[in-house]
Every structure is written in C-alpha cells, then in structure tokens.
Amino acid sequence: MNGPEEVQDWISKAETDYKAALDLARRRKDPLPEVVCFHCQQCAEKYLKAFLISRKVPFPKVHDLIALKNLCVAKDGAFELIHDLLDSLEGYDVAIRYPGEVATAEDAREAIATMKEIRRFVRAMLGN
C-alpha cells in the first residue's frame, strides 16, 4: 500500500498524537510535560512521513525529524522554512521517555506551539 489510503493512515496517526498532546497539556494536576513533548514530536514525524508517502519517497524507519525534512526538501524546497521548528522538537522522540531526560511545563508549551505550526505547514503542503 503506497497511495492516498496510506497517506490518510499516517495523517490519522499524526492527528492521534496531536490530540493526545493537547489533552495532556491541559492537565493541571500531575502534569506530564515529557509525554506532551513526545506526542508533539511524534505528530510532526508522522506528518512528514505522510508528505513523503504522498510524493512516493521511501524513508528509513527513523525518528530523526531533520533527516525526514531533508527528504521532504528534495521534493519541495519550502520544507527548509520549518527546519528550526523541527530542530526544536529533536530529542523529544524516544530519549525523552527514559530516565535522565527532563522536560518542563515551558518546554511542553513551546512544543505544543511548534507542533501546531508544523502541522499547519505540512497539511497545507498536502492540500488539507
């Protein structure tokens, strides 16, 4: 499968992470900023992969947003515009889920804002 259905599947998964990040960010009691940041990174990653699939570009199984962005740039140079946004979410992939890595409430707020911008950008590139 490598067509519109697969693109929609990736968008659906990205939207699940989007909603999870927003819901978790609203928690006032026992906040979970690391989990919010993780879902923000995952949303961005899945949107990039949806774009790549829409352009029939194979990609490795990685969480590296910059590597994925570089593949997107090969199809549309406009993806360079979100380099700094993507870079700010690096480190919130798997590493944030293990001891030694910490995210603050401010990190989570910034990650939410960044995720929203990336989501808007990629959805526009996808025509959504």
Backbone as JSON Lines, residues from 0, in Angstrom:
{"i":0,"aa":"M","n":[0.85,-1.18,0.0],"ca":[0.0,0.0,0.0],"c":[0.89,1.24,0.0]}
{"i":1,"aa":"N","n":[0.72,2.09,-0.97],"ca":[1.51,3.32,-1.04],"c":[0.72,4.34,-1.85]}
{"i":2,"aa":"G","n":[-0.48,4.63,-1.41],"ca":[-1.32,5.57,-2.12],"c":[-2.04,6.48,-1.15]}
{"i":3,"aa":"P","n":[-3.15,7.06,-1.62],"ca":[-3.91,8.0,-0.79],"c":[-4.37,7.41,0.54]}
{"i":4,"aa":"E","n":[-4.68,6.11,0.54],"ca":[-5.12,5.49,1.79],"c":[-4.0,5.49,2.83]}
{"i":5,"aa":"E","n":[-2.79,5.19,2.37],"ca":[-1.67,5.17,3.31],"c":[-1.36,6.58,3.83]}
{"i":6,"aa":"V","n":[-1.47,7.57,2.96],"ca":[-1.28,8.96,3.39],"c":[-2.29,9.28,4.48]}
{"i":7,"aa":"Q","n":[-3.54,8.93,4.26],"ca":[-4.59,9.19,5.25],"c":[-4.34,8.43,6.55]}
{"i":8,"aa":"D","n":[-3.8,7.23,6.44],"ca":[-3.47,6.46,7.65],"c":[-2.42,7.2,8.49]}
{"i":9,"aa":"W","n":[-1.39,7.74,7.82],"ca":[-0.35,8.48,8.53],"c":[-0.91,9.77,9.13]}
{"i":10,"aa":"I","n":[-1.78,10.45,8.38],"ca":[-2.41,11.66,8.9],"c":[-3.25,11.33,10.13]}
{"i":11,"aa":"S","n":[-3.98,10.24,10.06],"ca":[-4.81,9.82,11.19],"c":[-3.95,9.56,12.43]}
{"i":12,"aa":"K","n":[-2.83,8.87,12.24],"ca":[-1.93,8.61,13.36],"c":[-1.34,9.92,13.9]}
{"i":13,"aa":"A","n":[-0.99,10.84,12.99],"ca":[-0.47,12.15,13.41],"c":[-1.51,12.91,14.22]}
{"i":14,"aa":"E","n":[-2.76,12.83,13.79],"ca":[-3.83,13.52,14.5],"c":[-4.07,12.92,15.88]}
{"i":15,"aa":"T","n":[-3.85,11.62,16.02],"ca":[-3.97,10.99,17.33],"c":[-2.92,11.58,18.27]}
{"i":16,"aa":"D","n":[-1.69,11.72,17.79],"ca":[-0.64,12.33,18.61],"c":[-0.95,13.79,18.9]}
{"i":17,"aa":"Y","n":[-1.48,14.5,17.92],"ca":[-1.87,15.91,18.08],"c":[-2.88,16.05,19.22]}
{"i":18,"aa":"K","n":[-3.94,15.25,19.15],"ca":[-4.99,15.31,20.18],"c":[-4.46,14.88,21.54]}
{"i":19,"aa":"A","n":[-3.61,13.87,21.57],"ca":[-3.04,13.41,22.84],"c":[-2.2,14.52,23.47]}
{"i":20,"aa":"A","n":[-1.38,15.18,22.68],"ca":[-0.54,16.27,23.2],"c":[-1.41,17.39,23.77]}
{"i":21,"aa":"L","n":[-2.44,17.78,23.03],"ca":[-3.32,18.85,23.5],"c":[-4.06,18.45,24.78]}
{"i":22,"aa":"D","n":[-4.59,17.25,24.81],"ca":[-5.31,16.79,26.0],"c":[-4.39,16.73,27.22]}
{"i":23,"aa":"L","n":[-3.21,16.17,27.04],"ca":[-2.27,16.05,28.15],"c":[-1.75,17.42,28.61]}
{"i":24,"aa":"A","n":[-1.64,18.34,27.69],"ca":[-1.15,19.68,28.03],"c":[-2.15,20.43,28.92]}
{"i":25,"aa":"R","n":[-3.4,20.03,28.88],"ca":[-4.43,20.68,29.7],"c":[-4.44,20.19,31.15]}
{"i":26,"aa":"R","n":[-3.72,19.14,31.42],"ca":[-3.67,18.61,32.8],"c":[-3.04,19.63,33.72]}
{"i":27,"aa":"R","n":[-3.71,19.94,34.79],"ca":[-3.14,20.86,35.79],"c":[-2.61,20.07,36.98]}
{"i":28,"aa":"K","n":[-3.31,19.0,37.32],"ca":[-2.87,18.15,38.42],"c":[-2.0,17.05,37.83]}
{"i":29,"aa":"D","n":[-0.83,16.88,38.4],"ca":[0.11,15.85,37.95],"c":[0.42,15.99,36.45]}
{"i":30,"aa":"P","n":[0.99,17.14,36.04],"ca":[1.3,17.35,34.61],"c":[2.35,16.35,34.11]}
{"i":31,"aa":"L","n":[2.32,16.13,32.81],"ca":[3.23,15.16,32.18],"c":[3.95,15.83,30.99]}
{"i":32,"aa":"P","n":[4.82,16.79,31.25],"ca":[5.43,17.52,30.14],"c":[6.27,16.66,29.2]}
{"i":33,"aa":"E","n":[6.93,15.62,29.72],"ca":[7.71,14.75,28.83],"c":[6.82,14.04,27.84]}
{"i":34,"aa":"V","n":[5.66,13.6,28.29],"ca":[4.74,12.88,27.41],"c":[4.14,13.84,26.38]}
{"i":35,"aa":"V","n":[3.85,15.06,26.8],"ca":[3.35,16.08,25.86],"c":[4.4,16.31,24.77]}
{"i":36,"aa":"C","n":[5.64,16.52,25.16],"ca":[6.71,16.76,24.19],"c":[6.88,15.57,23.24]}
{"i":37,"aa":"F","n":[6.8,14.36,23.78],"ca":[6.91,13.16,22.96],"c":[5.82,13.15,21.88]}
{"i":38,"aa":"H","n":[4.59,13.39,22.27],"ca":[3.49,13.36,21.29],"c":[3.61,14.49,20.27]}
{"i":39,"aa":"C","n":[4.16,15.63,20.68],"ca":[4.4,16.72,19.72],"c":[5.41,16.28,18.66]}
{"i":40,"aa":"Q","n":[6.49,15.66,19.09],"ca":[7.5,15.17,18.15],"c":[6.9,14.11,17.24]}
{"i":41,"aa":"Q","n":[6.11,13.21,17.82],"ca":[5.51,12.13,17.03],"c":[4.53,12.67,16.0]}
{"i":42,"aa":"C","n":[3.77,13.69,16.35],"ca":[2.85,14.3,15.4],"c":[3.62,14.87,14.21]}
{"i":43,"aa":"A","n":[4.67,15.61,14.49],"ca":[5.49,16.2,13.42],"c":[6.09,15.1,12.55]}
{"i":44,"aa":"E","n":[6.64,14.08,13.18],"ca":[7.26,12.98,12.44],"c":[6.27,12.31,11.49]}
{"i":45,"aa":"K","n":[5.09,12.04,11.97],"ca":[4.09,11.34,11.15],"c":[3.56,12.21,10.02]}
{"i":46,"aa":"Y","n":[3.47,13.52,10.26],"ca":[3.07,14.4,9.16],"c":[4.15,14.44,8.07]}
{"i":47,"aa":"L","n":[5.41,14.48,8.46],"ca":[6.48,14.44,7.46],"c":[6.42,13.15,6.65]}
{"i":48,"aa":"K","n":[6.18,12.05,7.34],"ca":[6.09,10.76,6.65],"c":[4.88,10.71,5.73]}
{"i":49,"aa":"A","n":[3.78,11.33,6.12],"ca":[2.6,11.4,5.24],"c":[2.95,12.16,3.96]}
{"i":50,"aa":"F","n":[3.68,13.26,4.11],"ca":[4.09,14.01,2.92],"c":[4.97,13.16,2.02]}
{"i":51,"aa":"L","n":[5.94,12.49,2.62],"ca":[6.85,11.66,1.82],"c":[6.1,10.56,1.08]}
{"i":52,"aa":"I","n":[5.16,9.94,1.75],"ca":[4.37,8.9,1.09],"c":[3.54,9.5,-0.05]}
{"i":53,"aa":"S","n":[3.01,10.7,0.18],"ca":[2.2,11.34,-0.86],"c":[3.02,11.62,-2.11]}
{"i":54,"aa":"R","n":[4.33,11.75,-1.94],"ca":[5.24,12.02,-3.07],"c":[6.01,10.77,-3.49]}
{"i":55,"aa":"K","n":[5.61,9.63,-2.92],"ca":[6.21,8.34,-3.24],"c":[7.72,8.3,-2.96]}
{"i":56,"aa":"V","n":[8.12,8.9,-1.85],"ca":[9.52,8.93,-1.44],"c":[9.7,7.91,-0.31]}
{"i":57,"aa":"P","n":[10.53,6.9,-0.53],"ca":[10.79,5.94,0.56],"c":[11.6,6.61,1.67]}
{"i":58,"aa":"F","n":[11.38,6.17,2.88],"ca":[12.11,6.74,4.01],"c":[12.48,5.63,4.97]}
{"i":59,"aa":"P","n":[13.59,5.82,5.68],"ca":[14.0,4.8,6.66],"c":[13.13,4.89,7.91]}
{"i":60,"aa":"K","n":[13.15,3.84,8.7],"ca":[12.41,3.83,9.96],"c":[13.25,4.59,10.99]}
{"i":61,"aa":"V","n":[13.08,5.9,10.99],"ca":[13.82,6.76,11.9],"c":[12.86,7.74,12.57]}
{"i":62,"aa":"H","n":[13.34,8.3,13.68],"ca":[12.59,9.36,14.37],"c":[13.25,10.71,14.13]}
{"i":63,"aa":"D","n":[14.3,10.75,13.35],"ca":[15.09,11.95,13.1],"c":[14.33,12.91,12.19]}
{"i":64,"aa":"L","n":[13.79,13.99,12.8],"ca":[12.98,14.94,12.04],"c":[13.78,15.67,10.97]}
{"i":65,"aa":"I","n":[15.04,15.95,11.23],"ca":[15.85,16.66,10.24],"c":[16.15,15.75,9.04]}
{"i":66,"aa":"A","n":[16.42,14.5,9.29],"ca":[16.64,13.57,8.18],"c":[15.38,13.46,7.33]}
{"i":67,"aa":"L","n":[14.23,13.39,7.97],"ca":[12.96,13.32,7.23],"c":[12.71,14.62,6.47]}
{"i":68,"aa":"K","n":[13.01,15.75,7.13],"ca":[12.85,17.06,6.48],"c":[13.72,17.14,5.23]}
{"i":69,"aa":"N","n":[14.92,16.63,5.32],"ca":[15.82,16.68,4.15],"c":[15.25,15.89,2.98]}
{"i":70,"aa":"L","n":[14.59,14.78,3.26],"ca":[13.93,14.03,2.19],"c":[12.77,14.83,1.61]}
{"i":71,"aa":"C","n":[12.05,15.53,2.47],"ca":[10.95,16.39,2.0],"c":[11.47,17.53,1.13]}
{"i":72,"aa":"V","n":[12.59,18.11,1.54],"ca":[13.19,19.23,0.79],"c":[13.53,18.81,-0.64]}
{"i":73,"aa":"A","n":[13.93,17.56,-0.8],"ca":[14.26,17.07,-2.14],"c":[13.04,17.13,-3.06]}
{"i":74,"aa":"K","n":[11.85,17.08,-2.5],"ca":[10.62,17.17,-3.28],"c":[10.05,18.58,-3.31]}
{"i":75,"aa":"D","n":[10.29,19.34,-2.24],"ca":[9.8,20.72,-2.17],"c":[10.68,21.51,-1.22]}
{"i":76,"aa":"G","n":[11.43,22.43,-1.78],"ca":[12.38,23.23,-1.01],"c":[11.74,24.05,0.1]}
{"i":77,"aa":"A","n":[10.44,24.26,0.05],"ca":[9.76,25.05,1.08],"c":[9.9,24.42,2.46]}
{"i":78,"aa":"F","n":[10.2,23.14,2.52],"ca":[10.35,22.48,3.82],"c":[11.53,23.04,4.61]}
{"i":79,"aa":"E","n":[12.45,23.73,3.94],"ca":[13.54,24.39,4.67],"c":[12.99,25.43,5.64]}
{"i":80,"aa":"L","n":[11.82,25.96,5.34],"ca":[11.22,27.0,6.18],"c":[10.89,26.49,7.59]}
{"i":81,"aa":"I","n":[10.72,25.19,7.75],"ca":[10.36,24.67,9.07],"c":[11.53,23.95,9.75]}
{"i":82,"aa":"H","n":[12.73,24.14,9.21],"ca":[13.91,23.47,9.79],"c":[14.04,23.77,11.28]}
{"i":83,"aa":"D","n":[14.0,25.05,11.66],"ca":[14.21,25.41,13.06],"c":[13.11,24.85,13.95]}
{"i":84,"aa":"L","n":[11.88,24.82,13.45],"ca":[10.78,24.25,14.23],"c":[11.03,22.77,14.48]}
{"i":85,"aa":"L","n":[11.38,22.06,13.43],"ca":[11.65,20.62,13.57],"c":[12.83,20.38,14.51]}
{"i":86,"aa":"D","n":[13.87,21.19,14.34],"ca":[15.06,21.04,15.18],"c":[14.72,21.21,16.66]}
{"i":87,"aa":"S","n":[13.78,22.09,16.96],"ca":[13.43,22.31,18.37],"c":[12.71,21.12,19.0]}
{"i":88,"aa":"L","n":[12.15,20.24,18.17],"ca":[11.49,19.04,18.7],"c":[12.42,17.83,18.76]}
{"i":89,"aa":"E","n":[13.61,17.95,18.17],"ca":[14.58,16.85,18.24],"c":[14.9,16.58,19.71]}
{"i":90,"aa":"G","n":[15.05,15.35,20.06],"ca":[15.32,14.98,21.44],"c":[14.06,14.6,22.21]}
{"i":91,"aa":"Y","n":[12.91,14.9,21.62],"ca":[11.66,14.53,22.28],"c":[11.11,13.21,21.72]}
{"i":92,"aa":"D","n":[11.92,12.53,20.95],"ca":[11.47,11.24,20.41],"c":[11.56,10.19,21.51]}
{"i":93,"aa":"V","n":[12.32,9.21,21.34],"ca":[12.4,8.12,22.31],"c":[13.18,8.53,23.56]}
{"i":94,"aa":"A","n":[14.22,9.33,23.4],"ca":[15.1,9.67,24.53],"c":[14.35,10.3,25.7]}
{"i":95,"aa":"I","n":[13.37,11.14,25.42],"ca":[12.65,11.85,26.48],"c":[11.86,10.89,27.38]}
{"i":96,"aa":"R","n":[11.67,9.69,26.9],"ca":[10.86,8.73,27.65],"c":[11.69,7.92,28.65]}
{"i":97,"aa":"Y","n":[12.98,8.2,28.72],"ca":[13.85,7.44,29.61],"c":[14.44,8.33,30.69]}
{"i":98,"aa":"P","n":[14.88,7.71,31.81],"ca":[15.48,8.49,32.89],"c":[16.66,9.33,32.4]}
{"i":99,"aa":"G","n":[16.82,10.46,33.03],"ca":[17.92,11.35,32.69],"c":[17.5,12.49,31.79]}
{"i":100,"aa":"E","n":[16.42,12.34,31.09],"ca":[15.89,13.4,30.23],"c":[14.67,14.0,30.9]}
{"i":101,"aa":"V","n":[14.61,15.32,30.91],"ca":[13.52,16.02,31.59],"c":[12.98,17.12,30.7]}
{"i":102,"aa":"A","n":[11.68,17.3,30.71],"ca":[11.04,18.42,30.03],"c":[10.22,19.18,31.07]}
{"i":103,"aa":"T","n":[10.2,20.49,30.93],"ca":[9.46,21.34,31.86],"c":[8.1,21.7,31.26]}
{"i":104,"aa":"A","n":[7.28,22.35,32.08],"ca":[5.99,22.82,31.59],"c":[6.2,23.83,30.45]}
{"i":105,"aa":"E","n":[7.23,24.65,30.57],"ca":[7.53,25.62,29.49],"c":[7.95,24.89,28.21]}
{"i":106,"aa":"D","n":[8.75,23.85,28.35],"ca":[9.12,23.04,27.18],"c":[7.88,22.49,26.5]}
{"i":107,"aa":"A","n":[6.94,22.01,27.3],"ca":[5.71,21.45,26.75],"c":[4.9,22.52,26.03]}
{"i":108,"aa":"R","n":[4.79,23.71,26.61],"ca":[4.06,24.81,25.94],"c":[4.7,25.15,24.61]}
{"i":109,"aa":"E","n":[6.02,25.25,24.6],"ca":[6.72,25.56,23.35],"c":[6.56,24.44,22.33]}
{"i":110,"aa":"A","n":[6.62,23.2,22.79],"ca":[6.46,22.06,21.88],"c":[5.06,22.05,21.26]}
{"i":111,"aa":"I","n":[4.05,22.39,22.03],"ca":[2.67,22.46,21.5],"c":[2.59,23.51,20.41]}
{"i":112,"aa":"A","n":[3.11,24.7,20.67],"ca":[3.07,25.77,19.67],"c":[3.83,25.37,18.41]}
{"i":113,"aa":"T","n":[4.97,24.74,18.58],"ca":[5.78,24.29,17.45],"c":[5.05,23.22,16.65]}
{"i":114,"aa":"M","n":[4.48,22.25,17.36],"ca":[3.73,21.18,16.69],"c":[2.6,21.77,15.85]}
{"i":115,"aa":"K","n":[1.89,22.75,16.39],"ca":[0.78,23.36,15.66],"c":[1.25,24.02,14.37]}
{"i":116,"aa":"E","n":[2.39,24.71,14.44],"ca":[2.93,25.35,13.23],"c":[3.34,24.33,12.18]}
{"i":117,"aa":"I","n":[4.02,23.28,12.62],"ca":[4.45,22.23,11.69],"c":[3.23,21.56,11.08]}
{"i":118,"aa":"R","n":[2.26,21.25,11.89],"ca":[1.03,20.61,11.41],"c":[0.35,21.47,10.34]}
{"i":119,"aa":"R","n":[0.22,22.76,10.62],"ca":[-0.41,23.69,9.66],"c":[0.36,23.7,8.34]}
{"i":120,"aa":"F","n":[1.67,23.78,8.44],"ca":[2.53,23.83,7.25],"c":[2.38,22.57,6.41]}
{"i":121,"aa":"V","n":[2.54,21.4,7.04],"ca":[2.51,20.15,6.26],"c":[1.11,19.88,5.71]}
{"i":122,"aa":"R","n":[0.08,20.18,6.49],"ca":[-1.28,19.99,5.98],"c":[-1.51,20.84,4.74]}
{"i":123,"aa":"A","n":[-0.99,22.06,4.76],"ca":[-1.12,22.92,3.56],"c":[-0.36,22.3,2.38]}
{"i":124,"aa":"M","n":[0.8,21.74,2.64],"ca":[1.58,21.09,1.57],"c":[0.85,19.85,1.02]}
{"i":125,"aa":"L","n":[0.06,19.24,1.88],"ca":[-0.71,18.07,1.47],"c":[-2.06,18.44,0.85]}
{"i":126,"aa":"G","n":[-2.39,19.73,0.92],"ca":[-3.67,20.17,0.38],"c":[-4.83,19.93,1.32]}
{"i":127,"aa":"N","n":[-4.53,19.82,2.63],"ca":[-5.58,19.6,3.65],"c":[-5.87,20.87,4.41]}
